[in-house]
Amino acid sequence: MSGFLDGIRCGDCECNVDWGEKRNTIASIAAGVLFFTGWWIIIDAAIMYPREDQFHHAYHTCGVIATIAFLMINAVSNGQVRGDSYSEGCMGQTGARVWLFIGFMLAFGSLIASMWILFGGFVVASKETVYPGIAVFFQNAFIFFGGLVFKFGRTEDLWQ
Amino acid sequence: MAGIKALVGLSFSGALGLTFLLLGCALEQFGVYWPLFVLIFYILSPLPHFIACRCGDDTDSSSNACRELALFLTTGIVISAFGLPIILARKAVIYWGACGLVMAGNAVIFLTILGFFLIFGGGDDFSWEQW
């Protein structure tokens, strides 16, 4: 019984973690957390306020467009846009740029639309519960930032 | 074989997590079985990683888009497993105590699954013949 704590070492963890190569992992996880938290916020709002007059169901479109924008932005790699990837892809470099442009436009558009919905549809209209509007805004904000983190948080060339 | 002790430890924590989940449903003051739906998320959570491993690493660098997509989807499944009990509790379908027990069970089970991958599944020598 004596000396049974002798075997425990503190601070001996050889945490030679190479943060450089963990960057992609952390970015992917952070993007996943943001994106799916956004969707669960709107699911929560839809469940708490199921009536049309509390939460007009057409407002869901905003989040759907934001998700499509997320998919479009992350479907092309930075290498294809720069033109230095091995394969040409479906549409070539110009096509990749147009695709990315449209994706970002949809992303910014849905973010702006969510703010419009919050202020125009809930705050100015003086609805008794503003929470659905806030939920739409936060859903789109989270999806937008999740898309940005997934796109720009990961690096494609790890041999520098 | 990475050790019998690790396997036994992981199976214990798995059983503990499932116990928390079932307590959240079956205790007398709760008695509602809706939280069992998080079992779907438990089963789905390792799948993106398996699919990414099977679709293969095209380069031997660490930046593998397939793997990162799998990590993204796995994170989403984990978030969903925590989100479902919270939403059920907010709508008063289950009690908040049950929600807390289910979330504790989630945490233990996902740590178990993570432990499985770190101890048994990691590395390039992962092969199906291991079993």
Chai-1 contact restraints between the chains, C-beta under 6 A:
chainA,res_idxA,chainB,res_idxB,connection_type,confidence,min_distance_angstrom,max_distance_angstrom,comment,restraint_id
A,E21,B,S62,contact,1.0,0.0,6.0,A-B,restraint_1
A,N24,B,S63,contact,1.0,0.0,6.0,A-B,restraint_2
A,N24,B,E68,contact,1.0,0.0,6.0,A-B,restraint_3
A,S28,B,E68,contact,1.0,0.0,6.0,A-B,restraint_4
A,S28,B,L71,contact,1.0,0.0,6.0,A-B,restraint_5
A,S28,B,F72,contact,1.0,0.0,6.0,A-B,restraint_6
A,I29,B,T75,contact,1.0,0.0,6.0,A-B,restraint_7
A,A31,B,F72,contact,1.0,0.0,6.0,A-B,restraint_8
A,G32,B,F72,contact,1.0,0.0,6.0,A-B,restraint_9
A,G32,B,T75,contact,1.0,0.0,6.0,A-B,restraint_10
A,G32,B,G76,contact,1.0,0.0,6.0,A-B,restraint_11
A,V33,B,T75,contact,1.0,0.0,6.0,A-B,restraint_12
A,F36,B,G76,contact,1.0,0.0,6.0,A-B,restraint_13
A,F36,B,I79,contact,1.0,0.0,6.0,A-B,restraint_14
A,W40,B,G83,contact,1.0,0.0,6.0,A-B,restraint_15
A,D44,B,I87,contact,1.0,0.0,6.0,A-B,restraint_16
A,I47,B,I87,contact,1.0,0.0,6.0,A-B,restraint_17
A,I47,B,K91,contact,1.0,0.0,6.0,A-B,restraint_18
A,E156,B,S63,contact,1.0,0.0,6.0,A-B,restraint_19
A,L158,B,S61,contact,1.0,0.0,6.0,A-B,restraint_20
A,L158,B,S62,contact,1.0,0.0,6.0,A-B,restraint_21
A,L158,B,S63,contact,1.0,0.0,6.0,A-B,restraint_22
